Amino acid sequence: MKRIFTSALLLCCALYSQAQDLPGFRTSNYAGVTSVFSNPANIADSRFRWDVNLVGVNIGVSNNQLKYKLSNAGSSFGEDTIKSQLFGQSKGATKALVNLGVLAPSVMFNVGKFSFAVSTRARIVANVTDLDGKLADKIMNDLSSTANLPYNIASNSNMRISVNAWTEYGVSVAREVITAGPHFLKAGVSLKYLAGSMNGSVNIDKLHATMNVDEGQQDAYLTNAAGKIGMNFSGMNLSDFEASDATKTTGHGIGAELGVVYEYRPASENNSSKGSNKYKFRFGLSLMDIGKIKYERDVTRSGTFTIGIPTGQQFSMKNLQDVKLDNYKTELGKYPQYFTPAADNNSAKYAVSLPTTLQLDGDYHIHNNFYVNANVQLALTGGEKKPYNTQYYSGFSITPRYDGRIFGFFLPVSYNGLSKLNAGASFRVGPLYVGSGSVLSALMGSAHQLDGFVGIRFGHLQKRK
């Protein structure tokens, strides 16, 4: 099992980002085409006549065990640190969220009361869920160590690691729906073609076992074990990855996003300028990342085994020490007395859900260019029954900001079920936007999350009368 944990976990922690893209900046009235990624209705009645995002990257990592400090952030992602701190000192089940987003050239423009956007984005989302940290530590570190052994594993949950990578090509349309005195309502929808590059998962379901060390053989082993282990793969080979593999499409699907925004504009009768922010408060509701990607299952790498290792018999961990992750099905099949093939993961195709969320957003205009925003994210996709799904975590954020036409500054403070409390800072000036949702927490060494984003965009602002 050493290869399962070492290869998959280090893959997850080498690419990283947080679930809520562009923290702080996403609340701006001058976010342009990027605002479509939090609510498609946002582009209606935009402050821009047209807007182009040249490129943007959003990266980060969240977990419930390891704390990051900005001064030594680079070493936090070293193999030894991940092994010793993320798992070696693990208290309870280990969880982690990994997410990388790259925004390719995208454009937004207005036609009358309608606004349109065309966008392209590449994404990777990965989860480590309910992993027994002590088990992972014994597998990933010295197999001959007798420290804290024997160790009894009694998991009633589904320990799992899942990765999904895809590119989405989206078309969005939004418009003003109702204008009645101070009440203003706009609605929007995005439709996306989803091109899946790869999906991979490993899950160990309801494992009950004892881990110990044969001191004579200097080898760890499992005994008195029962449960299930499953592998599911499509697309890129994780053990022999090549850069060209990232451009290959092995899955296809359709996605959608829906949103509405209500604005209360008490002074709208005296101000009809499209270049001004006329609301006193704004409320948005959006359903994001609806859809599935259908993959072709690689039956040579995918399969499920029922684990049955009787008391008095031992399965040596050295049997798997040099086995590549993608060859685990073949290797486990060599020990039918301990690993019996099950009927799971046998279908030719399977559908992976996007990490669907419900977004609730409130924005209050304090005075001049000063605002405060509150956002709630509710995660709607899980992986307990479908371990190949990836998911986000529920949480909320509060972001005070200065939001001028050329310059903006944001102070997002957020809380979620995985990394708990985080504080960050971001800004935009001219075409540049850059920031982090956790940089202030990391400065104090108290962050379970590290993230950052940077991008370049430009547009033509509406005129102010």
C-alpha positions as CSV (number, residue, x, y, z in Angstrom):
1,M,0.0,0.0,0.0
2,K,3.0,2.3,0.2
3,R,2.7,3.3,-3.4
4,I,-1.0,4.1,-3.0
5,F,-0.5,6.6,-0.3
6,T,2.9,8.0,-1.3
7,S,2.2,8.5,-5.0
8,A,-1.4,9.7,-4.7
9,L,-0.9,12.0,-1.7
10,L,2.2,13.6,-3.1
11,L,0.4,14.1,-6.4
12,C,-2.4,15.9,-4.5
13,C,-0.1,18.1,-2.6
14,A,2.1,19.1,-5.6
15,L,-0.8,20.9,-7.3
16,Y,-2.9,23.1,-5.1
17,S,-5.6,25.6,-4.8
18,Q,-8.6,26.4,-2.7
19,A,-12.3,25.9,-3.5
20,Q,-13.5,29.5,-3.6
21,D,-11.8,31.0,-6.5
22,L,-10.3,34.6,-6.4
23,P,-11.2,35.3,-2.7
24,G,-11.9,39.0,-2.1
25,F,-11.6,40.0,-5.8
26,R,-14.6,37.9,-6.7
27,T,-16.8,40.3,-4.7
28,S,-15.8,43.4,-6.8
29,N,-18.2,45.3,-9.1
30,Y,-15.2,45.5,-11.4
31,A,-14.3,41.8,-11.7
32,G,-15.5,41.8,-15.3
33,V,-15.8,38.5,-17.0
34,T,-14.3,36.6,-14.0
35,S,-17.5,37.4,-12.0
36,V,-19.3,34.8,-14.1
37,F,-17.6,32.1,-12.1
38,S,-19.4,33.0,-8.9
39,N,-22.8,33.9,-10.4
40,P,-23.7,34.1,-14.2
41,A,-26.1,36.9,-13.4
42,N,-23.3,39.2,-12.3
43,I,-22.4,40.1,-15.9
44,A,-25.8,41.8,-16.5
45,D,-25.7,45.6,-16.2
46,S,-21.9,45.3,-15.8
47,R,-19.7,48.3,-15.2
48,F,-17.9,47.3,-18.4
49,R,-19.1,47.6,-22.0
50,W,-16.7,44.8,-22.7
51,D,-14.0,43.0,-20.7
52,V,-11.3,40.5,-21.6
53,N,-9.4,38.2,-19.2
54,L,-6.0,37.3,-20.7
55,V,-4.9,34.7,-18.2
56,G,-5.5,33.9,-14.5
57,V,-4.2,31.2,-12.1
58,N,-5.7,30.3,-8.7
59,I,-3.7,27.9,-6.5
60,G,-3.8,26.7,-2.9
61,V,-4.2,23.7,-0.5
62,S,-6.4,23.1,2.5
63,N,-6.2,20.3,5.2
64,N,-7.2,19.7,8.8
65,Q,-3.8,18.6,10.2
66,L,-0.8,20.6,9.0
67,K,-0.4,24.3,9.7
68,Y,1.4,26.6,7.3
69,K,3.7,29.5,8.0
70,L,4.4,32.0,5.2
71,S,8.2,32.2,6.0
72,N,8.7,28.4,5.3
73,A,5.8,27.8,2.9
74,G,8.0,26.1,0.4
75,S,9.2,23.4,2.7
76,S,5.6,22.6,3.8
77,F,5.1,20.8,0.5
78,G,8.3,18.6,0.8
79,E,7.8,14.9,1.0
80,D,9.3,14.6,4.4
81,T,7.1,17.3,5.9
82,I,3.9,15.8,4.4
83,K,4.9,12.4,5.8
84,S,5.9,13.5,9.3
85,Q,3.4,16.3,10.0
86,L,0.3,15.7,7.8
87,F,0.3,12.0,8.8
88,G,2.9,11.3,11.4
89,Q,1.3,13.6,13.9
90,S,-2.2,13.0,12.7
91,K,-5.0,13.2,15.2
92,G,-8.2,11.6,13.9
93,A,-9.1,11.3,10.2
94,T,-7.0,13.3,7.7
95,K,-8.8,15.4,5.2
96,A,-7.4,17.6,2.4
97,L,-8.8,19.6,-0.5
98,V,-6.7,20.3,-3.6
99,N,-7.8,22.5,-6.5
100,L,-6.0,24.2,-9.4
101,G,-7.7,26.5,-11.8
102,V,-6.3,28.1,-14.9
103,L,-8.4,30.7,-16.7
104,A,-7.6,30.9,-20.4
105,P,-8.6,34.0,-22.5
106,S,-12.2,34.8,-21.8
107,V,-14.5,37.7,-23.0
108,M,-17.6,39.5,-21.9
109,F,-19.7,42.1,-23.8
110,N,-23.1,43.8,-23.8
111,V,-25.8,43.9,-26.4
112,G,-28.7,46.1,-25.2
113,K,-30.0,44.7,-21.9
114,F,-28.3,41.4,-22.6
115,S,-24.7,40.5,-21.5
116,F,-22.8,37.6,-23.0
117,A,-19.6,35.8,-21.9
118,V,-17.4,33.2,-23.5
119,S,-14.9,31.5,-21.2
120,T,-12.4,28.7,-21.0
121,R,-11.0,27.2,-17.8
122,A,-8.9,24.2,-16.9
123,R,-9.4,22.7,-13.5
124,I,-8.0,20.0,-11.2
125,V,-9.9,19.1,-8.0
126,A,-8.6,16.4,-5.5
127,N,-9.8,15.2,-2.1
128,V,-8.2,13.2,0.7
129,T,-11.2,12.1,2.9
130,D,-11.3,10.4,6.3
131,L,-7.8,8.8,5.9
132,D,-6.5,7.1,9.0
133,G,-3.3,9.2,9.6
134,K,-1.6,6.5,11.7
135,L,-2.2,3.9,9.0
136,A,-0.8,6.2,6.4
137,D,2.2,7.1,8.5
138,K,3.1,3.4,9.0
139,I,2.8,2.7,5.3
140,M,4.7,5.8,4.1
141,N,7.5,5.7,6.6
142,D,9.9,3.0,7.9
143,L,8.1,-0.4,7.5
144,S,10.5,-1.9,10.1
145,S,9.7,0.5,12.9
146,T,8.0,-1.0,15.9
147,A,6.9,2.4,17.3
148,N,3.2,2.3,18.4
149,L,2.7,-1.2,17.1
150,P,0.7,-3.3,17.0
151,Y,-1.8,-0.8,15.7
152,N,-5.5,-1.7,15.4
153,I,-7.5,-0.1,12.6
154,A,-11.2,0.1,13.1
155,S,-12.7,2.4,10.4
156,N,-16.4,2.5,9.8
157,S,-16.0,5.1,7.0
158,N,-14.8,5.1,3.5
159,M,-11.2,6.3,3.4
160,R,-10.6,7.7,-0.1
161,I,-8.4,9.7,-2.4
162,S,-9.9,11.1,-5.6
163,V,-8.7,13.3,-8.4
164,N,-10.6,14.8,-11.3
165,A,-9.1,17.0,-14.1
166,W,-11.1,18.6,-16.9
167,T,-11.4,21.6,-19.2
168,E,-14.6,23.5,-19.5
169,Y,-15.7,25.7,-22.4
170,G,-18.6,28.0,-21.4
171,V,-21.1,30.4,-22.9
172,S,-23.1,32.6,-20.5
173,V,-26.0,35.0,-21.0
174,A,-27.6,37.3,-18.5
175,R,-30.0,40.3,-18.6
176,E,-32.1,42.6,-16.6
177,V,-35.4,40.9,-15.8
178,I,-37.3,43.3,-13.6
179,T,-37.0,47.1,-13.0
180,A,-39.7,48.4,-10.7
181,G,-38.8,51.6,-8.9
182,P,-35.9,50.9,-6.5
183,H,-36.2,47.1,-7.2
184,F,-33.9,45.6,-9.8
185,L,-33.6,41.9,-10.7
186,K,-31.2,40.2,-13.1
187,A,-30.8,36.6,-14.1
188,G,-28.2,34.5,-15.9
189,V,-27.2,31.1,-17.1
190,S,-24.0,29.4,-18.2
191,L,-23.8,26.3,-20.3
192,K,-20.5,24.4,-20.5
193,Y,-19.0,21.6,-22.5
194,L,-16.8,19.5,-20.2
195,A,-13.7,17.7,-21.6
196,G,-12.4,15.3,-19.0
197,S,-8.6,14.6,-19.0
198,M,-8.5,12.1,-16.2
199,N,-10.2,10.7,-13.2
200,G,-8.6,8.5,-10.5
201,S,-9.5,7.2,-7.1
202,V,-8.5,4.8,-4.4
203,N,-10.9,3.9,-1.6
204,I,-10.6,1.6,1.4
205,D,-14.0,0.9,2.8
206,K,-14.7,-0.1,6.4
207,L,-11.2,-1.5,7.1
208,H,-10.7,-3.5,10.3
209,A,-7.2,-4.8,10.7
210,T,-4.1,-5.1,12.8
211,M,-0.8,-3.8,11.6
212,N,2.4,-5.1,13.2
213,V,6.1,-5.7,12.4
214,D,8.0,-9.0,11.9
215,E,11.3,-7.9,13.6
216,G,13.1,-10.9,12.1
217,Q,12.2,-10.0,8.6
218,Q,12.2,-6.2,9.3
219,D,8.9,-5.9,7.6
220,A,5.4,-4.6,8.4
221,Y,2.4,-6.8,7.8
222,L,-1.4,-6.8,8.0
223,T,-3.3,-9.5,9.8
224,N,-6.9,-10.1,11.1
225,A,-8.0,-7.8,8.2
226,A,-11.5,-7.3,6.7
227,G,-12.9,-4.6,4.4
228,K,-12.7,-3.6,0.7
229,I,-10.1,-1.8,-1.4
230,G,-11.1,-0.3,-4.8
231,M,-9.2,1.5,-7.6
232,N,-10.9,3.4,-10.3
233,F,-9.0,5.0,-13.3
234,S,-9.7,6.7,-16.6
235,G,-7.3,8.8,-18.7
236,M,-3.8,9.8,-17.7
237,N,-1.5,7.2,-16.1
238,L,-0.5,8.5,-12.7
239,S,2.7,6.5,-12.5
240,D,4.1,7.4,-15.9
241,F,2.6,10.8,-16.4
242,E,3.7,12.8,-19.5
243,A,2.9,16.5,-20.1
244,S,1.2,15.6,-23.4
245,D,-1.3,13.4,-21.6
246,A,-2.9,16.6,-20.1
247,T,-4.2,17.6,-23.5
248,K,-6.0,14.3,-24.2
249,T,-9.7,14.1,-23.7
250,T,-11.1,10.8,-22.3
251,G,-14.4,12.0,-20.8
252,H,-17.2,14.2,-22.0
253,G,-20.1,16.0,-20.4
254,I,-22.4,19.0,-20.2
255,G,-22.5,21.4,-17.3
256,A,-24.7,24.4,-16.3
257,E,-24.8,27.2,-13.8
258,L,-27.8,29.3,-12.8
259,G,-28.0,32.6,-10.9
260,V,-30.2,35.6,-10.0
261,V,-29.2,38.9,-8.4
262,Y,-31.5,41.4,-6.7
263,E,-30.5,45.0,-6.0
264,Y,-32.2,47.6,-4.0
265,R,-31.6,51.0,-5.6
266,P,-33.2,53.8,-3.6
267,A,-31.7,56.6,-5.7
268,S,-32.1,54.9,-9.1
269,E,-34.6,57.5,-10.4
270,N,-31.9,60.2,-10.0
271,N,-29.1,58.1,-11.4
272,S,-29.4,56.2,-14.6
273,S,-25.7,55.9,-15.4
274,K,-24.5,52.5,-16.4
275,G,-21.0,53.4,-15.1
276,S,-22.2,53.8,-11.5
277,N,-23.0,51.3,-8.7
278,K,-26.5,52.4,-7.8
279,Y,-27.5,49.8,-5.2
280,K,-27.6,50.1,-1.4
281,F,-27.6,46.4,-0.9
282,R,-27.4,43.4,-3.2
283,F,-28.4,39.8,-2.8
284,G,-27.3,37.0,-5.1
285,L,-28.2,33.3,-5.3
286,S,-26.5,30.9,-7.7
287,L,-26.2,27.1,-8.3
288,M,-22.7,26.4,-9.6
289,D,-21.0,23.4,-11.2
290,I,-24.0,21.4,-12.1
291,G,-23.2,18.5,-14.4
292,K,-21.3,15.2,-14.8
293,I,-18.4,14.0,-16.9
294,K,-18.8,10.5,-18.4
295,Y,-15.6,8.5,-18.5
296,E,-14.5,5.3,-20.1
297,R,-13.3,3.1,-17.2
298,D,-9.8,1.6,-17.7
299,V,-10.6,-2.0,-16.8
300,T,-6.9,-3.0,-16.7
301,R,-6.3,-0.6,-13.8
302,S,-9.7,-0.5,-12.2
303,G,-11.3,-3.0,-9.8
304,T,-12.4,-3.8,-6.3
305,F,-11.2,-6.5,-3.9
306,T,-12.7,-7.8,-0.7
307,I,-10.0,-8.0,1.9
308,G,-9.8,-11.2,4.1
309,I,-6.6,-11.9,6.0
310,P,-7.2,-14.3,8.8
311,T,-5.8,-14.1,12.3
312,G,-2.5,-16.0,12.3
313,Q,-1.7,-15.2,8.7
314,Q,0.3,-12.2,7.5
315,F,0.3,-10.1,4.3
316,S,3.7,-8.5,3.9
317,M,3.7,-4.8,3.0
318,K,7.0,-5.5,1.0
319,N,4.8,-7.3,-1.6
320,L,3.6,-3.9,-2.7
321,Q,6.6,-1.7,-2.0
322,D,7.9,-1.2,-5.6
323,V,4.5,-1.5,-7.4
324,K,3.3,1.4,-9.4
325,L,-0.1,2.8,-8.4
326,D,-1.6,2.0,-11.8
327,N,-0.5,-1.7,-11.5
328,Y,-2.2,-2.3,-8.1
329,K,-5.1,-4.2,-9.5
330,T,-2.7,-6.7,-11.2
331,E,-0.5,-7.0,-8.1
332,L,-3.4,-7.6,-5.6
333,G,-4.8,-10.2,-8.0
334,K,-1.7,-12.3,-7.3
335,Y,-2.9,-12.9,-3.7
336,P,-6.4,-14.3,-4.2
337,Q,-6.3,-15.9,-0.7
338,Y,-6.3,-12.4,0.8
339,F,-7.9,-10.2,-2.0
340,T,-11.0,-11.6,-3.6
341,P,-12.3,-9.7,-6.8
342,A,-15.7,-8.1,-6.1
343,A,-18.4,-7.1,-8.6
344,D,-17.8,-3.3,-8.1
345,N,-16.2,-1.1,-10.8
346,N,-16.9,-3.4,-13.6
347,S,-19.1,-1.2,-15.9
348,A,-17.4,0.2,-19.0
349,K,-18.5,3.8,-18.3
350,Y,-19.2,5.8,-15.2
351,A,-20.2,9.4,-14.5
352,V,-18.3,11.8,-12.2
353,S,-20.2,14.7,-10.7
354,L,-18.8,18.2,-10.6
355,P,-18.3,19.7,-7.1
356,T,-21.7,21.4,-7.1
357,T,-22.3,24.3,-4.7
358,L,-25.1,26.6,-3.8
359,Q,-23.8,30.2,-3.3
360,L,-25.6,32.9,-1.3
361,D,-24.2,36.3,-1.5
362,G,-25.0,39.6,0.2
363,D,-23.3,43.0,-0.5
364,Y,-23.9,46.3,1.4
365,H,-22.8,49.7,0.0
366,I,-21.5,51.6,3.1
367,H,-20.5,54.9,1.6
368,N,-18.8,56.1,-1.6
369,N,-16.4,53.2,-2.7
370,F,-16.6,51.3,0.6
371,Y,-18.6,48.0,0.8
372,V,-18.9,44.8,2.8
373,N,-19.7,41.4,1.4
374,A,-21.0,38.2,3.1
375,N,-21.0,34.9,1.2
376,V,-22.2,31.4,2.2
377,Q,-21.2,28.3,0.2
378,L,-23.1,25.1,0.7
379,A,-21.5,22.0,-0.8
380,L,-24.0,19.7,-2.5
381,T,-21.8,16.9,-3.9
382,G,-20.3,14.0,-1.8
383,G,-18.2,11.0,-2.4
384,E,-19.3,8.5,0.3
385,K,-21.2,6.3,-2.2
386,K,-19.3,7.3,-5.3
387,P,-15.6,7.7,-4.2
388,Y,-14.5,8.9,-7.6
389,N,-16.5,12.2,-7.1
390,T,-14.6,15.2,-5.9
391,Q,-16.2,17.8,-3.6
392,Y,-15.8,21.2,-1.9
393,Y,-16.6,22.1,1.7
394,S,-19.3,24.3,3.1
395,G,-18.3,27.6,4.6
396,F,-18.8,31.4,4.7
397,S,-16.8,34.6,4.3
398,I,-17.0,38.3,5.2
399,T,-15.1,40.7,3.0
400,P,-14.8,44.5,3.6
401,R,-13.5,46.3,0.6
402,Y,-12.6,49.5,-1.1
403,D,-13.9,49.2,-4.7
404,G,-13.0,52.0,-7.0
405,R,-13.0,52.1,-10.8
406,I,-9.2,51.7,-11.1
407,F,-8.1,50.4,-7.7
408,G,-9.6,48.0,-5.2
409,F,-8.5,46.5,-1.9
410,F,-10.1,43.5,-0.2
411,L,-9.8,41.8,3.2
412,P,-11.5,38.4,3.1
413,V,-12.1,36.5,6.3
414,S,-13.5,33.0,5.9
415,Y,-14.4,29.9,7.7
416,N,-15.0,26.4,6.3
417,G,-15.5,22.9,7.5
418,L,-11.9,21.8,6.5
419,S,-9.3,24.6,7.2
420,K,-11.5,26.5,9.7
421,L,-10.7,30.3,10.1
422,N,-8.6,32.1,7.5
423,A,-7.8,35.8,6.8
424,G,-6.3,37.1,3.6
425,A,-5.8,40.2,1.4
426,S,-6.1,41.0,-2.3
427,F,-6.1,43.9,-4.6
428,R,-6.6,45.0,-8.1
429,V,-4.9,47.9,-9.9
430,G,-5.6,48.6,-13.5
431,P,-5.4,45.3,-15.4
432,L,-3.7,43.4,-12.6
433,Y,-5.5,41.4,-9.9
434,V,-3.6,39.4,-7.2
435,G,-4.3,38.1,-3.7
436,S,-4.8,35.3,-1.2
437,G,-7.5,34.2,1.1
438,S,-5.1,33.0,3.8
439,V,-1.9,35.2,3.6
440,L,-2.6,37.0,6.9
441,S,-3.3,33.7,8.7
442,A,-0.1,32.3,7.2
443,L,1.9,35.3,8.4
444,M,0.9,34.3,11.9
445,G,1.6,30.6,11.3
446,S,-1.9,29.6,12.1
447,A,-3.2,28.7,8.6
448,H,-4.5,25.2,7.6
449,Q,-4.7,26.7,4.1
450,L,-2.3,28.3,1.6
451,D,-3.6,29.8,-1.6
452,G,-3.0,32.6,-4.0
453,F,-4.1,34.0,-7.4
454,V,-2.9,36.3,-10.0
455,G,-4.4,37.4,-13.3
456,I,-4.4,40.0,-16.1
457,R,-7.5,41.5,-17.6
458,F,-8.6,44.7,-19.4
459,G,-11.9,46.2,-20.5
460,H,-13.8,49.3,-21.5
461,L,-15.7,50.9,-18.6
462,Q,-19.2,52.3,-19.0
463,K,-19.3,56.1,-18.9
464,R,-20.5,57.9,-15.8
465,K,-22.9,60.7,-16.5
